[in-house]
């Protein structure tokens, strides 16, 4: 599962190459997966996405950083 989460992080980071993740870039990076939430701040976006494979699923928080990178963090639960 970590591999799927890392692939998504890489797609988001590639989309963030210009320093801003637009709604369209997020949608394209996610493909058929829907974000549980997208929280936008002045200079970053934080997405919560459930990554699943086979019978296993886990939510991850993807944070757009000012350095042009995206950080992934496994969450205990997906939240609301």
C-alpha positions as CSV (number, residue, x, y, z in Angstrom):
1,X,0.0,0.0,0.0
2,X,2.9,2.3,0.7
3,X,3.8,2.1,-3.0
4,X,0.4,3.4,-4.1
5,X,0.5,6.2,-1.5
6,X,4.0,7.2,-2.8
7,X,2.9,7.1,-6.4
8,X,0.1,9.5,-5.6
9,X,2.5,11.7,-3.7
10,X,4.8,11.8,-6.7
11,X,1.9,12.7,-9.1
12,X,0.8,15.5,-6.8
13,X,4.4,16.8,-6.5
14,X,4.7,16.7,-10.3
15,X,1.5,18.7,-10.6
16,X,2.9,21.2,-8.1
17,X,5.9,22.0,-10.2
18,X,4.8,25.6,-10.6
19,X,4.2,26.0,-6.8
20,X,0.4,25.9,-6.9
21,X,-1.9,22.8,-7.0
22,X,-5.0,23.9,-8.9
23,X,-8.3,22.0,-8.6
24,X,-7.7,20.7,-12.1
25,X,-4.2,19.4,-11.3
26,X,-5.5,17.7,-8.1
27,X,-8.3,16.0,-10.1
28,X,-5.9,14.8,-12.8
29,X,-3.4,13.5,-10.2
30,X,-6.1,11.7,-8.2
31,X,-7.6,10.1,-11.3
32,X,-10.7,8.1,-10.3
33,X,-10.0,8.6,-6.6
34,X,-11.9,11.3,-4.7
35,X,-10.4,13.4,-1.9
36,X,-12.1,13.2,1.4
37,X,-11.2,16.8,1.9
38,X,-9.2,19.6,0.4
39,X,-8.2,22.5,2.8
40,X,-6.6,25.5,1.1
41,X,-4.5,28.0,3.0
42,X,-2.8,31.1,1.7
43,X,0.2,29.3,0.4
44,X,-0.6,25.6,0.5
45,X,-3.2,22.9,0.0
46,X,-3.8,19.8,2.3
47,X,-5.7,16.8,0.8
48,X,-7.0,13.8,2.7
49,X,-7.3,10.8,0.4
50,X,-8.1,7.2,1.0
51,X,-5.6,5.0,-0.8
52,X,-6.7,1.4,-1.3
53,X,-5.5,-1.8,-2.8
54,X,-7.2,-5.2,-2.5
55,X,-8.9,-5.4,0.9
56,X,-6.7,-2.8,2.6
57,X,-7.2,0.9,2.7
58,X,-5.7,3.8,4.6
59,X,-6.1,7.5,4.5
60,X,-3.2,9.8,3.9
61,X,-2.7,13.5,4.3
62,X,-0.9,15.2,1.4
63,X,0.5,18.6,2.1
64,X,1.8,21.0,-0.5
65,X,4.9,22.6,0.8
66,X,6.4,26.0,-0.2
67,X,9.5,24.2,-1.4
68,X,7.5,22.7,-4.3
69,X,7.4,19.3,-2.7
70,X,4.4,17.3,-1.4
71,X,4.6,15.6,2.0
72,X,2.6,12.4,2.7
73,X,1.5,11.2,6.1
74,X,-0.5,8.2,7.0
75,X,-3.6,8.9,9.2
76,X,-5.3,6.8,11.8
77,X,-8.7,7.7,10.3
78,X,-10.1,9.7,7.4
79,X,-12.1,12.2,9.4
80,X,-15.1,14.1,8.1
